[in-house]
């Protein structure tokens, strides 16, 4: 069959169309379909060349699947609108009898490709109006989401049972479509913005293993995203973006209705109100989804005229205006001046301000909203007509751009070929003629955008922002003398050093290598940094400590935007960096924790232990079970984020010493519990479940025991973890998996896996340094010990110092039953009757060894008179009257007296053991109070020094009274002739 090109086709496109036609016909011949070409009809043949001129994507799809042309002409799908429900029926037929997830994914992608061709065809030939195209695309997303979800739900339910609420109501997920999907205004290459929710907490019933509803729907969400978003040889269905959910990428993947409502009412921000305007239930439980939107409506639409939103909208508007002024965006029909975004902003601004009282504004499509603005006299009819006309023109242009390659772009082409294509599709004889009309439409939008929520004082002389004076310091190329003079006037005590720091940054290799956009972001950020640093108590120190961070993030300038757009976060950063070089160094090494500075209320309110456990568990649920690398990253971020919050609270004075140690210990415990679960699941997946001595399957039967500061709930900043691993399985019996191991090797590898997760160096550093030397026989002993062997060692071989260490030991993670057995064994070992004279000599001997090796030798371990002078140093931990003396005294008391006072064994921390000694009448209340006060004072000083990255030593003229008191009490409890 021969083809003749239409007379209206520009000459520049003839070769493109000829090429595509030749390629398609060759594919048709190869598929044996050439004899059926006539069945396609004249309409298809006449329109084909126009479509091929506008879309390489359509040409490629028809070439790859020649039979698609005949399928599309069946029931005249290219030349009519689909009736309501038809898209869903077509997809259901395509997915029928899908036997596997891979087959389902393939069929979804092929369905998408075919209907993408149909939609582009009808759009380019102008058989579909603009909003029919967007509606068709949105309908396709809806049905793909819903039917893929239903398939995933059934698969998961067959494995784990059906999810029910605690009230016994069956649960389904609700998928909210945001943005263009929510408004049914998708473009040809839109991402789909989603939020996943479910009505209520509960558990699955009827499966081989029960899951919480949170776990069930998290798995459903993960599999749904993979079905749609993963790129395969067949392409993808839709790119999925989940960042609009609460807490963005750091939040849970799925939220219960109550959690969503609580978040938006207590923490929801104005941009989230702005985004939620377009929210729509696109898949899952429609009835429950309607209830959810009803619950969230008070957050989006306030009952009163919401003038409080005006300032937030003005800020958003100014951000848009600043962004469009950047080079590179003027040719963007969405983000550039007078672009699609500005039309949408106009409509949504009126919705946020007036939507609570005027319910006619509570709708999603922008054209309908604009009509209401005219009907209810918010805007003149002429303005609305201009905005609607411009919007449709811009959306048609956007579709013409994206139809070329099915690529997500809104940038006008710079090459003549694609310019000719866009002009043809838009109905213009030349690119210049199209550009003139485009600029006319954009100028109209720009004019109306400028007038929306305009500040009445915008045209008057306004006070300059506080950072304005710094705007030319780095971009205006001042002389060094002039720059230093300005820095001195701004409060910098050493302006020469401050200027050198700035010059070093600006001339560093990282800054020089920045792209234009990144450099512009740096230029915007630096005046704000200098302005806020000048407000600190010590501007020089704040600037010096934050500069490594600025240099570190120079190539990741999104962090600069974060700090620029969030002055509160920048202020918190400067305060924390000035207060602690340790925090400054940590943030510079791991800038991802800057997100934690965005919410000061959250920053200075560390979560309780239950919240920590739940938060970490939910974060890990979003990660595939076999993705250890990502799990390790989540664990490391969790630790850094929460230790930052603890340190910030300590610096601010809102968290006392004891609570600081509590929180740091809770963080470690939460991590250890999850690390153990990850390691256990991995080992069981590889090797199966180990056996008990009675032949039954182990249910973990393993515990992590914390010693030292961890066991004593006294962790500090940077503390390592003293751990011992104990199991109660049969070391000889083999596991029941595909690669069986005997129980001893299984538990040894489990311990190795735990240590690997904890101390492997990744891009986010290590989780914790681990010290295993307190296990039986130390470094020469087994990594993991059976409970029986541990008991035998403690009862027959352990040294006294090992029993001292056992005083602070407690189970942190693992099997509850084994933990109880350990506690009973600990009580039996510590509570046995001892010869106090022998015990005293052994404790004294160990203490003297430590003094000889670790204490300050220049002051005779703190006993010399010179030890109390300002010139000497007092080692808080090891010198006489210090922390170790207190710990040894407490441990001696427990070992000596717990046989008669077993209540001394209840706790593992020194403060509460001292309370027990007082309550038992063993130590005078006044003495206990002095010891506790000294212990807290020493630890508080050690915490402060750690935050300053300084060793745990103070001038010798500090803590005189406490040191003398402890030395006196030491002599009473443990008389030491050598030190008397």
LINTAZI-V860870 format. One record per pair of residues at least 24 apart in sequence whose C-alpha atoms are under 8 Angstrom apart, sorted by the first residue. I is the first residue (numbers start at 1). J is the second residue. If there is no record, write none. Layout:
i:I j:J
i:I j:J
This chain:
i:1 j:37
i:5 j:49
i:6 j:49
i:9 j:50
i:9 j:424
i:10 j:420
i:10 j:424
i:12 j:417
i:12 j:420
i:13 j:53
i:13 j:417
i:13 j:420
i:13 j:421
i:14 j:53
i:16 j:52
i:16 j:53
i:17 j:49
i:17 j:52
i:17 j:53
i:20 j:52
i:20 j:56
i:20 j:59
i:21 j:49
i:21 j:52
i:23 j:63
i:24 j:59
i:24 j:62
i:24 j:63
i:24 j:66
i:27 j:63
i:27 j:64
i:27 j:66
i:28 j:63
i:28 j:66
i:28 j:67
i:31 j:66
i:33 j:67
i:39 j:70
i:40 j:69
i:40 j:70
i:40 j:73
i:44 j:73
i:47 j:125
i:50 j:124
i:50 j:125
i:51 j:121
i:51 j:124
i:51 j:125
i:53 j:421
i:54 j:124
i:54 j:400
i:54 j:403
i:54 j:404
i:54 j:421
i:54 j:422
i:54 j:424
i:54 j:425
i:55 j:403
i:55 j:404
i:55 j:405
i:56 j:403
i:56 j:404
i:56 j:405
i:57 j:117
i:57 j:403
i:57 j:404
i:57 j:405
i:57 j:406
i:58 j:117
i:58 j:120
i:58 j:121
i:61 j:113
i:61 j:114
i:61 j:117
i:68 j:114
i:72 j:114
i:72 j:118
i:77 j:118
i:78 j:118
i:78 j:121
i:78 j:122
i:79 j:122
i:79 j:127
i:80 j:127
i:81 j:128
i:87 j:139
i:87 j:140
i:87 j:143
i:88 j:143
i:91 j:143
i:91 j:144
i:92 j:147
i:101 j:227
i:104 j:227
i:105 j:227
i:105 j:228
i:106 j:234
i:108 j:144
i:108 j:228
i:108 j:237
i:109 j:234
i:109 j:235
i:109 j:236
i:109 j:237
i:110 j:234
i:112 j:140
i:112 j:237
i:116 j:188
i:120 j:188
i:120 j:403
i:124 j:400
i:124 j:425
i:130 j:392
i:130 j:395
i:130 j:396
i:131 j:185
i:133 j:187
i:134 j:184
i:134 j:185
i:134 j:186
i:134 j:187
i:134 j:188
i:135 j:184
i:135 j:185
i:135 j:186
i:137 j:184
i:137 j:185
i:137 j:186
i:137 j:187
i:137 j:188
i:138 j:181
i:138 j:184
i:138 j:185
i:138 j:186
i:139 j:184
i:141 j:181
i:141 j:238
i:142 j:282
i:142 j:283
i:143 j:283
i:145 j:224
i:145 j:228
i:145 j:282
i:145 j:283
i:146 j:282
i:146 j:283
i:146 j:284
i:148 j:224
i:148 j:227
i:149 j:220
i:149 j:224
i:149 j:283
i:149 j:284
i:150 j:284
i:152 j:220
i:152 j:223
i:152 j:224
i:153 j:220
i:156 j:216
i:156 j:220
i:157 j:204
i:157 j:207
i:158 j:207
i:159 j:207
i:159 j:208
i:159 j:209
i:160 j:204
i:160 j:205
i:160 j:206
i:160 j:207
i:160 j:208
i:160 j:209
i:160 j:210
i:160 j:211
i:160 j:216
i:161 j:204
i:161 j:205
i:161 j:206
i:161 j:207
i:161 j:208
i:161 j:209
i:161 j:210
i:162 j:204
i:162 j:205
i:162 j:206
i:162 j:207
i:163 j:202
i:163 j:203
i:163 j:204
i:163 j:205
i:163 j:212
i:163 j:213
i:163 j:216
i:164 j:202
i:164 j:203
i:164 j:204
i:164 j:205
i:164 j:213
i:165 j:199
i:165 j:200
i:165 j:201
i:165 j:202
i:165 j:203
i:165 j:213
i:166 j:200
i:166 j:201
i:166 j:202
i:166 j:203
i:171 j:198
i:171 j:199
i:171 j:200
i:172 j:198
i:172 j:199
i:172 j:284
i:172 j:285
i:173 j:197
i:173 j:198
i:173 j:199
i:173 j:217
i:173 j:284
i:173 j:285
i:174 j:198
i:174 j:281
i:174 j:283
i:174 j:284
i:174 j:285
i:174 j:286
i:174 j:288
i:174 j:289
i:175 j:281
i:175 j:282
i:175 j:283
i:175 j:284
i:175 j:289
i:176 j:279
i:176 j:280
i:176 j:281
i:176 j:282
i:176 j:283
i:176 j:289
i:177 j:278
i:177 j:279
i:177 j:280
i:177 j:281
i:177 j:282
i:178 j:275
i:178 j:276
i:178 j:278
i:178 j:279
i:178 j:280
i:179 j:275
i:179 j:278
i:179 j:279
i:180 j:278
i:182 j:278
i:182 j:279
i:182 j:280
i:182 j:281
i:182 j:282
i:182 j:364
i:183 j:278
i:183 j:279
i:183 j:280
i:183 j:364
i:183 j:365
i:183 j:366
i:184 j:365
i:185 j:365
i:187 j:395
i:187 j:398
i:187 j:399
i:188 j:399
i:188 j:402
i:188 j:403
i:188 j:406
i:188 j:408
i:189 j:402
i:189 j:406
i:189 j:407
i:189 j:408
i:189 j:409
i:190 j:238
i:190 j:239
i:190 j:408
i:191 j:238
i:191 j:239
i:191 j:240
i:191 j:241
i:192 j:238
i:192 j:239
i:192 j:240
i:192 j:241
i:193 j:240
i:193 j:241
i:193 j:242
i:193 j:243
i:193 j:244
i:194 j:240
i:194 j:241
i:194 j:242
i:194 j:244
i:194 j:245
i:195 j:242
i:195 j:244
i:195 j:245
i:195 j:254
i:196 j:221
i:196 j:245
i:196 j:253
i:196 j:254
i:196 j:255
i:197 j:254
i:197 j:255
i:197 j:256
i:197 j:257
i:197 j:260
i:198 j:254
i:198 j:255
i:198 j:256
i:198 j:257
i:199 j:256
i:199 j:257
i:199 j:258
i:199 j:288
i:200 j:256
i:200 j:257
i:200 j:258
i:201 j:256
i:214 j:254
i:214 j:255
i:214 j:256
i:215 j:621
i:217 j:254
i:218 j:253
i:218 j:254
i:218 j:621
i:218 j:622
i:219 j:621
i:219 j:622
i:221 j:253
i:221 j:254
i:222 j:622
i:244 j:272
i:244 j:275
i:250 j:619
i:251 j:619
i:252 j:618
i:252 j:619
i:252 j:622
i:253 j:619
i:253 j:622
i:257 j:292
i:261 j:295
i:261 j:296
i:264 j:296
i:264 j:299
i:265 j:299
i:268 j:299
i:270 j:309
i:270 j:312
i:273 j:299
i:273 j:300
i:273 j:352
i:274 j:300
i:274 j:348
i:274 j:352
i:276 j:300
i:277 j:348
i:277 j:351
i:277 j:362
i:277 j:363
i:277 j:364
i:278 j:363
i:278 j:364
i:278 j:365
i:279 j:364
i:300 j:352
i:301 j:351
i:301 j:352
i:301 j:354
i:301 j:355
i:301 j:356
i:302 j:352
i:302 j:355
i:302 j:356
i:302 j:357
i:303 j:356
i:303 j:357
i:304 j:354
i:304 j:356
i:304 j:357
i:305 j:353
i:305 j:354
i:305 j:356
i:305 j:357
i:306 j:352
i:306 j:353
i:306 j:354
i:306 j:356
i:307 j:353
i:309 j:352
i:309 j:353
i:310 j:353
i:310 j:453
i:313 j:349
i:313 j:453
i:314 j:453
i:314 j:454
i:314 j:455
i:331 j:411
i:331 j:412
i:332 j:410
i:332 j:411
i:332 j:412
i:333 j:394
i:333 j:397
i:333 j:398
i:333 j:410
i:333 j:411
i:333 j:412
i:334 j:394
i:334 j:398
i:334 j:410
i:337 j:442
i:337 j:446
i:338 j:441
i:338 j:442
i:338 j:443
i:338 j:444
i:338 j:445
i:338 j:446
i:338 j:447
i:338 j:449
i:339 j:394
i:339 j:442
i:339 j:445
i:339 j:446
i:340 j:391
i:340 j:394
i:340 j:395
i:342 j:445
i:342 j:446
i:342 j:449
i:343 j:387
i:343 j:391
i:343 j:445
i:343 j:449
i:346 j:449
i:346 j:452
i:347 j:373
i:349 j:453
i:383 j:448
i:386 j:441
i:386 j:444
i:386 j:445
i:387 j:444
i:387 j:445
i:389 j:441
i:390 j:441
i:390 j:442
i:390 j:444
i:390 j:445
i:393 j:438
i:393 j:441
i:394 j:438
i:396 j:426
i:397 j:422
i:397 j:426
i:400 j:425
i:400 j:426
i:466 j:531
i:467 j:527
i:467 j:528
i:467 j:530
i:467 j:531
i:467 j:532
i:468 j:527
i:469 j:527
i:469 j:531
i:470 j:527
i:470 j:528
i:470 j:530
i:470 j:531
i:471 j:524
i:471 j:526
i:471 j:527
i:473 j:527
i:474 j:523
i:475 j:523
i:490 j:534
i:491 j:534
i:491 j:535
i:491 j:539
i:492 j:534
i:492 j:538
i:492 j:539
i:492 j:540
i:493 j:539
i:493 j:540
i:494 j:540
i:498 j:540
i:498 j:543
i:498 j:544
i:501 j:544
i:501 j:547
i:505 j:547
i:505 j:551
i:508 j:551
i:510 j:551
i:510 j:554
i:510 j:555
i:511 j:551
i:511 j:554
i:511 j:555
i:513 j:555
i:514 j:554
i:514 j:555
i:518 j:554
i:518 j:555
i:518 j:556
i:518 j:557
i:521 j:557
i:521 j:560
i:521 j:561
i:522 j:554
i:522 j:557
i:522 j:560
i:524 j:564
i:525 j:560
i:525 j:561
i:525 j:563
i:525 j:564
i:528 j:564
i:529 j:570
i:532 j:570
i:532 j:571
i:533 j:574
i:536 j:574
i:536 j:575
i:538 j:578
i:541 j:578
i:542 j:574
i:542 j:575
i:542 j:577
i:542 j:578
i:543 j:574
i:545 j:577
i:545 j:578
i:545 j:581
i:545 j:584
i:545 j:585
i:546 j:573
i:546 j:574
i:546 j:577
i:546 j:584
i:546 j:588
i:548 j:585
i:548 j:588
i:549 j:584
i:549 j:585
i:549 j:587
i:549 j:588
i:549 j:589
i:549 j:591
i:550 j:588
i:552 j:588
i:552 j:589
i:553 j:588
i:553 j:591
i:559 j:591
i:559 j:594
i:566 j:598
i:568 j:597
i:568 j:598
i:568 j:600
i:569 j:594
i:569 j:597
i:569 j:598
i:569 j:599
i:569 j:600
i:570 j:597
i:572 j:597
i:572 j:600
i:573 j:597
i:576 j:648
i:576 j:651
i:579 j:651
i:579 j:948
i:580 j:947
i:580 j:948
i:580 j:949
i:581 j:947
i:581 j:948
i:581 j:949
i:582 j:946
i:582 j:947
i:582 j:948
i:582 j:949
i:583 j:644
i:583 j:647
i:583 j:947
i:590 j:764
i:592 j:637
i:593 j:637
i:593 j:640
i:593 j:641
i:593 j:644
i:596 j:641
i:596 j:645
i:603 j:645
i:603 j:648
i:603 j:649
i:604 j:645
i:604 j:646
i:604 j:648
i:604 j:649
i:604 j:652
i:604 j:654
i:605 j:645
i:605 j:649
i:606 j:642
i:606 j:645
i:606 j:646
i:606 j:649
i:606 j:663
i:608 j:663
i:609 j:663
i:609 j:666
i:609 j:667
i:609 j:670
i:612 j:666
i:612 j:667
i:612 j:670
i:613 j:670
i:616 j:670
i:616 j:671
i:616 j:674
i:617 j:674
i:626 j:682
i:632 j:757
i:633 j:762
i:633 j:764
i:635 j:671
i:635 j:767
i:636 j:764
i:636 j:765
i:636 j:766
i:636 j:767
i:637 j:764
i:639 j:667
i:639 j:668
i:639 j:671
i:639 j:767
i:642 j:667
i:643 j:667
i:643 j:717
i:657 j:936
i:657 j:939
i:657 j:940
i:658 j:714
i:658 j:936
i:660 j:716
i:661 j:713
i:661 j:714
i:661 j:715
i:661 j:716
i:662 j:713
i:662 j:714
i:662 j:715
i:664 j:715
i:664 j:716
i:664 j:717
i:665 j:710
i:665 j:713
i:665 j:714
i:665 j:715
i:669 j:812
i:669 j:813
i:672 j:704
i:672 j:812
i:672 j:813
i:673 j:812
i:673 j:813
i:673 j:814
i:675 j:754
i:675 j:757
i:675 j:758
i:676 j:754
i:676 j:813
i:676 j:814
i:679 j:750
i:679 j:753
i:679 j:754
i:680 j:750
i:683 j:746
i:683 j:750
i:684 j:737
i:685 j:737
i:686 j:737
i:686 j:738
i:686 j:739
i:687 j:735
i:687 j:736
i:687 j:737
i:687 j:738
i:687 j:739
i:687 j:740
i:687 j:741
i:687 j:746
i:688 j:735
i:688 j:736
i:688 j:737
i:688 j:738
i:688 j:739
i:688 j:740
i:689 j:735
i:689 j:736
i:689 j:737
i:690 j:729
i:690 j:730
i:690 j:733
i:690 j:734
i:690 j:735
i:690 j:736
i:690 j:742
i:690 j:743
i:690 j:746
i:691 j:729
i:691 j:730
i:691 j:733
i:691 j:734
i:691 j:735
i:691 j:743
i:692 j:728
i:692 j:729
i:692 j:730
i:692 j:733
i:693 j:729
i:693 j:730
i:698 j:729
i:699 j:815
i:700 j:814
i:700 j:815
i:701 j:727
i:701 j:728
i:701 j:729
i:701 j:814
i:701 j:815
i:701 j:817
i:701 j:818
i:702 j:726
i:702 j:727
i:702 j:728
i:702 j:814
i:702 j:815
i:702 j:818
i:703 j:727
i:703 j:811
i:703 j:812
i:703 j:813
i:703 j:814
i:703 j:815
i:703 j:818
i:703 j:819
i:704 j:811
i:704 j:812
i:704 j:813
i:704 j:814
i:705 j:809
i:705 j:810
i:705 j:811
i:705 j:812
i:705 j:813
i:706 j:808
i:706 j:809
i:706 j:810
i:706 j:811
i:706 j:812
i:707 j:774
i:707 j:805
i:707 j:806
i:707 j:808
i:707 j:809
i:707 j:810
i:708 j:805
i:708 j:808
i:708 j:809
i:709 j:808
i:711 j:808
i:711 j:809
i:711 j:810
i:711 j:811
i:711 j:908
i:711 j:909
i:712 j:808
i:712 j:809
i:712 j:908
i:712 j:909
i:712 j:910
i:713 j:908
i:713 j:909
i:714 j:909
i:716 j:943
i:717 j:943
i:717 j:946
i:717 j:947
i:718 j:946
i:720 j:768
i:720 j:769
i:720 j:770
i:720 j:771
i:721 j:768
i:721 j:769
i:721 j:770
i:721 j:771
i:722 j:770
i:722 j:771
i:722 j:772
i:722 j:773
i:722 j:774
i:723 j:770
i:723 j:771
i:723 j:772
i:723 j:774
i:723 j:775
i:724 j:772
i:724 j:774
i:724 j:775
i:724 j:784
i:725 j:751
i:725 j:775
i:725 j:783
i:725 j:784
i:725 j:785
i:726 j:784
i:726 j:785
i:726 j:786
i:726 j:787
i:726 j:790
i:727 j:784
i:727 j:785
i:727 j:786
i:727 j:787
i:727 j:818
i:728 j:786
i:728 j:787
i:728 j:788
i:728 j:818
i:729 j:786
i:747 j:784
i:748 j:782
i:748 j:783
i:748 j:784
i:751 j:783
i:751 j:784
i:752 j:783
i:774 j:802
i:774 j:805
i:787 j:822
i:791 j:825
i:794 j:829
i:795 j:829
i:800 j:839
i:800 j:842
i:800 j:843
i:801 j:843
i:801 j:846
i:803 j:829
i:803 j:830
i:803 j:895
i:804 j:888
i:804 j:891
i:804 j:892
i:804 j:895
i:806 j:830
i:807 j:891
i:807 j:894
i:807 j:905
i:807 j:908
i:808 j:908
i:808 j:909
i:809 j:908
i:810 j:908
i:827 j:902
i:827 j:905
i:830 j:894
i:830 j:895
i:830 j:898
i:830 j:899
i:830 j:905
i:831 j:894
i:831 j:895
i:831 j:897
i:831 j:898
i:831 j:899
i:831 j:900
i:831 j:902
i:831 j:905
i:832 j:895
i:832 j:898
i:832 j:899
i:833 j:896
i:833 j:897
i:833 j:899
i:834 j:895
i:834 j:896
i:835 j:896
i:836 j:896
i:839 j:892
i:839 j:896
i:840 j:892
i:840 j:974
i:843 j:888
i:843 j:892
i:844 j:974
i:844 j:976
i:847 j:885
i:847 j:888
i:850 j:878
i:851 j:878
i:851 j:879
i:854 j:878
i:855 j:879
i:863 j:979
i:867 j:956
i:867 j:957
i:868 j:956
i:868 j:957
i:868 j:958
i:868 j:960
i:869 j:955
i:869 j:956
i:869 j:957
i:870 j:955
i:870 j:956
i:870 j:957
i:870 j:958
i:871 j:955
i:871 j:956
i:872 j:955
i:872 j:956
i:872 j:957
i:873 j:953
i:873 j:954
i:873 j:955
i:873 j:956
i:874 j:953
i:874 j:954
i:874 j:955
i:874 j:956
i:875 j:952
i:875 j:953
i:875 j:954
i:876 j:938
i:876 j:942
i:876 j:952
i:876 j:953
i:876 j:954
i:877 j:952
i:880 j:963
i:880 j:967
i:881 j:962
i:881 j:963
i:881 j:964
i:881 j:965
i:881 j:966
i:881 j:967
i:882 j:935
i:882 j:938
i:882 j:963
i:882 j:966
i:883 j:935
i:883 j:938
i:883 j:939
i:885 j:966
i:885 j:970
i:886 j:931
i:886 j:935
i:886 j:966
i:889 j:970
i:889 j:973
i:889 j:974
i:890 j:914
i:927 j:969
i:930 j:962
i:930 j:965
i:931 j:962
i:931 j:965
i:931 j:966
i:934 j:962
i:934 j:963
